[in-house]
Amino acid sequence: MIPFSPPRMDQQIVEEVGKVLLSGWITTGPRTKEFEKRLASYIGCRKVICLNSATAGMELVLRWFGVKEGDEVIIPAYTYCSTANVVMHCGATPVMVDIDEKDFNISVANIKKAITSKTKAIIPVDISGFPCDYEEINELVASKEIKSLFSPHSDEQATLGRILVMADAAHSIGASYQGKINGSVTDVAVFSFHAVKNLTTAEGGAVCLNLPERFDVDEVYRLLNVKSLHGQSKDALAKAKAGGGNWRYDVVEPGYKCNMMDIQAAIGLVELGRYESNLNRRREIFAIYNQAFENEDLIIQPTFKSDKKESSYHLYMIRVKNATEAQRDEIINRIFEQQVSVNVHFQPLPLLTAYKSRGFKMADYPMAFSKYQNEITLPVYFNLTDDNLNTITNAVINAVNSVMC
Ligand SMILES: Cc1ncc(COP(=O)(O)O)c(C=O)c1O
């Protein structure tokens, strides 16, 4: 069976993790700090903090910004549950909007319609690694009309003076937007290093801070660190340093526990060091898929490049022309029968109990449903061989034709 997305674990990773395990320091420490610095320089953003997941990163940022009950946060209906859950954890209301026709990403026109005086943040999601329309979103939140609606109730909100744009960039490390690396084009962008992502630390995430100059990002970094470690005024490394009195610390708020360990950062440093080669192979795989499906009228290829943007080549999401949900599911069964694993990204949130039971209705998001019902995601990873790709494309073409013709 060709797996869907196995992690690229090899001797280099084993050695680097081994070194950390034997170093005497395995939790947040020098490796994590090094990984943060290297990420900030790769992305070209002001500061990066690494945590144990993208979910934790998004929630900490919303809490830092003071998002709470009575506030609204705009998100796409077409995303992973994490995007909505972090808003709900803060007690705020996720306002779901439909996606655009041209790709799987949030529609800027729909964002505009959904903004109210309660809107505190927008979380666009770079589905499959293809960046959202950030220039348009940034212009929208900075416009006089939208700024005049904004009513701040925290110091951070007053300092920003407008809606916060936090990209859910879980899929899009290495993507580019107008020549810049994605992650540096919104106030905040949050990457995921979960096991199936382009760049993994087994579990993990990074918050890229790109807030306007009037924010002291070193101070924001410090505050997020405190929140990530129970609200402790010092982390374990600072407490362990020699010198009388270093053991004493304060707890300044009831914080969370979501720091990244040096064991994870050691994996991340290897992954980041070889990331360009990883991206190049992903680019090749997309090209091979495109070529194989070029003359297949029933297979709609994904958008991964435009004049402004280039994907991180995270997910190759095809759609089967005119397929119903049941036909798509049958195609998937037949692909699996040919020893190939595929997946579906995503079930729009209004299909899922947690959101359905809170009143979200699939019928309100027709574009999300029409994209979901015939979507199939094919394997993309560095170690996929050309032989594997041949098997996959044959399996997909056979399955599509056998169900649809
Ligand atoms: C779009 C999206 N957002 C957020 C996340 C959450 O990432 P993590 O598992 O690192 O919290 C994921 C994870 O798959 C995702 O696909």
The ligand as a Gaussian input file, in Angstrom:
#p B3LYP/6-31G(d) Opt

LIG

0 1
 C       -5.917000      24.127000       8.310000
 C       -5.360000      23.650000       9.623000
 N       -5.340000      24.501000      10.662000
 C       -4.836000      24.137000      11.851000
 C       -4.332000      22.883000      12.053000
 C       -3.850000      22.503000      13.419000
 O       -2.502000      22.215000      13.477000
 P       -1.902000      21.501000      14.777000
 O       -2.228000      20.062000      14.687000
 O       -0.424000      21.772000      14.686000
 O       -2.512000      22.159000      15.946000
 C       -4.338000      21.956000      11.010000
 C       -3.803000      20.595000      11.233000
 O       -3.937000      19.691000      10.494000
 C       -4.855000      22.348000       9.756000
 O       -4.913000      21.487000       8.736000

